Amino acid sequence: MADLGFDGRVAVVTGAGRGLGRAYARLLGALGAKVVVNDPGGAMSGEGTDPGPADAVVREIEEAGGEAAASHASVATFEGGRAIIDAALDRFGRIDVLVHNAGNHRPAPLAEMTPEDLDAVLDVHLRGAFNVVRHAFPAMCAAGYGRVVLTSSIGGLYGNRRVANYAMAKAGVIGLSNVVALEGAEHGVKCNVIVPAAVTRMAAGIDTSAYPPMEPELAAPAVGWLAHESCSITGEMLVAIAGRVARAFVGETPGVHRPSWTIDEVGERIAEIRDARDPWILPVVPSAHNDHISRSFAMASPATAKEG
């Protein structure tokens, strides 16, 4: 990353007043990007406002020789999403990079989770992603260039206890990213997902004393690369945890084709159905959706189908 710069680029980072978002914003600013630091400054539950965190990060970027502007709007509303993107367009005249990192946390056992707990988390993580992407995407397409980085979580990929709302939101972000990647491909707009882990205020109450180094700055370079013009991938997911960077992906087993099935036959063939030794990994761009259908149909065609 030391050789990659963002001179002339304008970046918006949501949830950038603390933790991971702050690390992303500071890195992009240090590498030459003009950064809109968005954060309403609420509590971890999403309640309340405080302009201080966003303003402080702006000062840090400026004191390091960069250029930044604060936005205190909330991603949780469509109008807030517009205001965040307009902050970049009005102040800097363009938007090249969007990193949606904003988040909140309302854990509860599934049997006790309220509709209010669900909506509060969906509004920030998932609807918030839509709200900012929806306003940034047309400007990026018109310019013929854009880099969008959305945030998922191992909670979205694998689930966890007491976070049904968070897991739902983070899984939904992956679907949104795939659509942005598909619709943006012809316009020079790439979209990927970061799956980060760091010790931030979201880890409050967790004993992290035995953790390896997991400061937000360890995850920031992966986001920086996804946000850079040299990024060579779209519609993918990168994991960044404790210095490890990896690719996460969705795959399918080839499965078993039969012209008809009974319940008993599914059970009898389940080991073959689940056999993952030769998986299908279908790239979102250009055509995973169609590839999935065509390969499945090919197994069912008279020329290729074989009854197992």
C-alpha positions as CSV (number, residue, x, y, z in Angstrom):
1,M,0.0,0.0,0.0
2,A,2.9,2.4,0.6
3,D,3.3,2.9,-3.2
4,L,-0.4,3.3,-3.9
5,G,-1.9,6.7,-3.6
6,F,-5.3,8.4,-3.8
7,D,-4.3,11.8,-5.1
8,G,-7.3,13.5,-6.7
9,R,-9.8,10.9,-5.3
10,V,-12.7,11.7,-3.0
11,A,-13.7,9.1,-0.5
12,V,-16.7,8.8,1.8
13,V,-16.3,6.6,4.9
14,T,-19.4,6.1,7.1
15,G,-19.0,5.3,10.8
16,A,-15.6,6.9,10.6
17,G,-15.5,8.7,14.0
18,R,-14.1,5.7,15.8
19,G,-12.6,2.2,15.4
20,L,-12.3,0.6,12.0
21,G,-13.9,3.6,10.1
22,R,-11.4,6.0,11.7
23,A,-8.5,3.8,10.6
24,Y,-9.9,3.6,7.1
25,A,-10.4,7.4,6.9
26,R,-7.0,8.2,8.3
27,L,-5.3,5.8,5.9
28,L,-7.1,7.2,2.8
29,G,-6.4,10.7,3.9
30,A,-2.7,9.9,4.5
31,L,-2.5,8.6,1.0
32,G,-3.9,11.7,-0.7
33,A,-7.7,11.2,-0.7
34,K,-10.0,14.0,0.2
35,V,-12.2,12.3,2.8
36,V,-15.7,12.9,4.0
37,V,-15.7,11.6,7.6
38,N,-19.3,10.5,8.3
39,D,-20.4,9.8,11.8
40,P,-23.4,11.1,13.8
41,G,-21.5,10.0,17.0
42,G,-24.2,7.9,18.5
43,A,-23.9,5.3,21.3
44,M,-23.2,1.6,20.3
45,S,-26.9,1.0,20.4
46,G,-27.3,3.8,17.8
47,E,-29.0,6.2,20.1
48,G,-27.9,9.9,20.6
49,T,-25.6,12.1,18.6
50,D,-22.2,13.7,19.1
51,P,-20.3,15.6,16.4
52,G,-17.1,15.2,18.3
53,P,-15.8,11.9,16.9
54,A,-16.2,12.9,13.3
55,D,-14.8,16.4,13.9
56,A,-11.8,14.9,15.7
57,V,-10.9,12.6,12.8
58,V,-11.1,15.5,10.4
59,R,-8.6,17.4,12.6
60,E,-6.3,14.3,12.7
61,I,-6.3,14.1,8.9
62,E,-5.8,17.8,8.4
63,E,-3.0,17.9,11.0
64,A,-1.3,15.1,9.0
65,G,-1.4,17.2,5.9
66,G,-4.6,15.8,4.3
67,E,-7.9,17.3,3.5
68,A,-11.2,16.2,5.0
69,A,-14.8,17.3,5.9
70,A,-17.2,16.1,8.5
71,S,-20.7,14.8,7.9
72,H,-22.9,14.1,10.9
73,A,-25.9,12.8,9.0
74,S,-27.3,9.3,9.7
75,V,-27.1,6.5,7.2
76,A,-30.3,5.1,8.6
77,T,-32.6,7.3,6.4
78,F,-32.7,7.8,2.7
79,E,-32.4,11.5,3.2
80,G,-29.4,11.0,5.5
81,G,-27.7,8.9,2.8
82,R,-28.3,11.7,0.3
83,A,-26.8,14.3,2.7
84,I,-23.7,12.1,3.2
85,I,-23.0,11.8,-0.5
86,D,-23.9,15.4,-1.2
87,A,-21.3,16.4,1.4
88,A,-18.7,14.9,-1.0
89,L,-20.2,16.3,-4.1
90,D,-20.8,19.8,-2.7
91,R,-17.4,20.1,-1.0
92,F,-15.1,18.2,-3.4
93,G,-17.1,18.0,-6.6
94,R,-17.0,14.2,-7.0
95,I,-17.1,10.8,-5.3
96,D,-14.7,8.1,-6.2
97,V,-14.7,5.8,-3.1
98,L,-17.5,4.8,-0.8
99,V,-16.8,2.7,2.3
100,H,-19.9,1.8,4.3
101,N,-18.6,0.9,7.7
102,A,-21.3,2.4,10.0
103,G,-22.8,0.1,12.5
104,N,-24.6,-0.4,15.8
105,H,-25.2,-3.3,18.1
106,R,-28.3,-4.5,20.0
107,P,-27.6,-8.0,21.1
108,A,-30.4,-10.2,22.5
109,P,-31.4,-13.9,22.5
110,L,-33.6,-14.7,19.6
111,A,-36.5,-15.5,21.8
112,E,-36.3,-12.0,23.4
113,M,-35.3,-9.8,20.5
114,T,-37.8,-7.1,19.8
115,P,-38.9,-5.6,16.4
116,E,-37.3,-2.4,17.6
117,D,-33.9,-4.2,18.1
118,L,-34.2,-5.7,14.6
119,D,-35.1,-2.4,12.8
120,A,-32.5,-0.4,14.6
121,V,-29.7,-2.7,13.4
122,L,-31.1,-3.2,9.9
123,D,-31.5,0.5,9.5
124,V,-27.8,1.2,10.0
125,H,-26.1,-1.8,8.6
126,L,-28.3,-2.9,5.7
127,R,-30.7,-0.1,4.8
128,G,-27.8,2.3,5.6
129,A,-25.7,0.5,2.9
130,F,-28.5,1.0,0.4
131,N,-29.1,4.6,1.4
132,V,-25.5,5.7,0.7
133,V,-24.9,3.4,-2.3
134,R,-28.2,4.5,-3.9
135,H,-27.0,8.1,-3.9
136,A,-23.4,7.5,-4.8
137,F,-23.9,4.9,-7.5
138,P,-25.4,7.3,-10.2
139,A,-22.6,9.8,-9.7
140,M,-20.0,7.0,-10.0
141,C,-21.6,5.6,-13.1
142,A,-21.8,9.0,-14.7
143,A,-18.1,9.5,-14.0
144,G,-17.2,6.1,-15.4
145,Y,-15.4,5.2,-12.2
146,G,-16.1,4.1,-8.6
147,R,-15.0,1.8,-5.8
148,V,-17.6,0.7,-3.3
149,V,-16.6,-1.3,-0.2
150,L,-19.4,-2.7,2.0
151,T,-19.0,-4.3,5.4
152,S,-20.1,-7.7,6.3
153,S,-19.0,-9.9,9.2
154,I,-18.3,-13.5,10.2
155,G,-21.6,-13.1,12.0
156,G,-23.3,-12.6,8.6
157,L,-21.3,-15.5,7.1
158,Y,-21.6,-18.0,9.9
159,G,-24.0,-16.6,12.4
160,N,-23.5,-16.2,16.2
161,R,-25.6,-16.3,19.3
162,R,-27.6,-13.3,20.4
163,V,-27.2,-11.4,17.1
164,A,-30.0,-12.4,14.8
165,N,-30.5,-8.8,13.8
166,Y,-26.8,-8.2,13.1
167,A,-26.4,-11.5,11.2
168,M,-29.4,-10.8,9.0
169,A,-28.1,-7.3,8.2
170,K,-24.6,-8.4,7.4
171,A,-25.7,-11.3,5.2
172,G,-28.0,-8.9,3.3
173,V,-25.0,-6.6,2.6
174,I,-23.4,-9.4,0.5
175,G,-26.5,-9.6,-1.8
176,L,-26.4,-5.8,-2.2
177,S,-22.7,-5.8,-3.1
178,N,-23.2,-8.5,-5.7
179,V,-25.9,-6.3,-7.4
180,V,-23.7,-3.2,-7.3
181,A,-20.8,-5.2,-8.8
182,L,-23.0,-6.5,-11.6
183,E,-24.8,-3.2,-12.5
184,G,-21.5,-1.3,-12.1
185,A,-19.3,-3.4,-14.2
186,E,-20.1,-1.7,-17.5
187,H,-19.5,1.7,-15.9
188,G,-16.1,1.1,-14.3
189,V,-17.7,0.8,-10.8
190,K,-16.4,-2.1,-8.7
191,C,-17.9,-3.3,-5.4
192,N,-16.6,-5.7,-2.9
193,V,-17.2,-6.7,0.7
194,I,-14.8,-6.5,3.6
195,V,-15.3,-8.9,6.5
196,P,-13.1,-7.3,9.2
197,A,-12.4,-8.0,12.8
198,A,-10.7,-5.7,15.3
199,V,-10.9,-4.8,19.0
200,T,-13.2,-1.8,19.0
201,R,-15.9,-0.6,21.3
202,M,-18.2,-3.3,19.9
203,A,-16.0,-5.7,21.8
204,A,-16.9,-4.2,25.1
205,G,-17.6,-6.9,27.7
206,I,-15.5,-9.5,25.9
207,D,-12.3,-10.7,27.5
208,T,-9.8,-9.9,24.7
209,S,-6.7,-10.3,26.9
210,A,-5.6,-13.5,25.1
211,Y,-6.2,-12.1,21.6
212,P,-3.4,-11.5,19.2
213,P,-2.9,-7.9,17.9
214,M,-6.2,-6.8,16.4
215,E,-6.1,-3.1,16.2
216,P,-8.2,-1.5,13.4
217,E,-5.1,-0.4,11.5
218,L,-4.4,-4.1,10.7
219,A,-7.6,-4.3,8.7
220,A,-7.3,-0.9,7.0
221,P,-4.9,-1.9,4.2
222,A,-7.2,-4.5,2.8
223,V,-10.0,-1.9,2.6
224,G,-7.5,0.6,1.1
225,W,-6.7,-1.9,-1.7
226,L,-10.4,-2.6,-2.4
227,A,-10.9,1.2,-2.6
228,H,-7.9,1.8,-4.9
229,E,-8.0,2.1,-8.7
230,S,-5.7,-0.9,-9.0
231,C,-8.2,-3.2,-7.3
232,S,-8.6,-6.1,-9.8
233,I,-11.6,-7.8,-8.3
234,T,-15.3,-7.1,-8.0
235,G,-18.2,-9.0,-6.4
236,E,-15.9,-10.7,-3.9
237,M,-15.3,-10.8,-0.2
238,L,-12.1,-10.3,1.7
239,V,-11.6,-11.3,5.3
240,A,-9.2,-9.2,7.5
241,I,-8.6,-10.5,11.0
242,A,-5.5,-10.3,13.3
243,G,-3.2,-9.8,10.3
244,R,-4.7,-12.5,8.2
245,V,-6.2,-11.5,4.8
246,A,-8.2,-14.1,3.0
247,R,-11.0,-14.6,0.4
248,A,-14.4,-15.8,1.5
249,F,-16.8,-17.2,-1.1
250,V,-20.0,-19.0,-1.7
251,G,-19.7,-22.4,-3.4
252,E,-21.9,-25.3,-4.3
253,T,-21.3,-29.0,-4.6
254,P,-22.1,-30.3,-8.1
255,G,-24.8,-32.3,-6.5
256,V,-26.7,-35.3,-7.9
257,H,-29.2,-35.2,-10.7
258,R,-32.2,-37.5,-11.0
259,P,-35.2,-37.1,-13.3
260,S,-37.4,-37.5,-10.2
261,W,-36.9,-37.7,-6.4
262,T,-38.6,-39.2,-3.4
263,I,-37.9,-38.1,0.2
264,D,-36.2,-41.4,0.8
265,E,-33.9,-40.9,-2.2
266,V,-32.7,-37.5,-1.0
267,G,-31.8,-39.1,2.3
268,E,-30.1,-42.0,0.7
269,R,-28.0,-39.8,-1.6
270,I,-27.3,-37.0,0.9
271,A,-23.6,-37.8,1.2
272,E,-23.1,-37.5,-2.5
273,I,-25.3,-34.3,-2.6
274,R,-23.0,-32.8,0.1
275,D,-19.7,-33.9,-1.4
276,A,-17.6,-30.8,-1.7
277,R,-14.5,-32.3,-3.3
278,D,-15.1,-30.6,-6.6
279,P,-17.1,-27.4,-5.8
280,W,-18.6,-24.9,-8.1
281,I,-17.3,-21.4,-7.4
282,L,-19.1,-19.1,-9.7
283,P,-17.8,-15.5,-10.1
284,V,-20.5,-12.9,-9.5
285,V,-19.2,-10.9,-12.4
286,P,-19.8,-11.5,-15.2
287,S,-22.5,-14.2,-14.9
288,A,-22.7,-16.3,-11.8
289,H,-26.5,-16.1,-11.8
290,N,-26.8,-17.4,-15.3
291,D,-23.9,-19.9,-14.9
292,H,-25.7,-21.4,-12.0
293,I,-28.8,-21.9,-14.0
294,S,-27.1,-23.1,-17.2
295,R,-24.9,-25.6,-15.4
296,S,-27.9,-27.0,-13.5
297,F,-29.9,-27.2,-16.6
298,A,-27.0,-29.0,-18.4
299,M,-27.2,-31.8,-15.8
300,A,-30.8,-32.2,-16.6
301,S,-30.5,-32.2,-20.4
302,P,-31.1,-35.6,-22.1
303,A,-27.7,-35.5,-23.6
304,T,-25.9,-35.2,-20.3
305,A,-28.3,-36.5,-17.6
306,K,-27.6,-39.8,-16.0
307,E,-29.7,-41.4,-13.4
308,G,-27.5,-42.2,-10.4
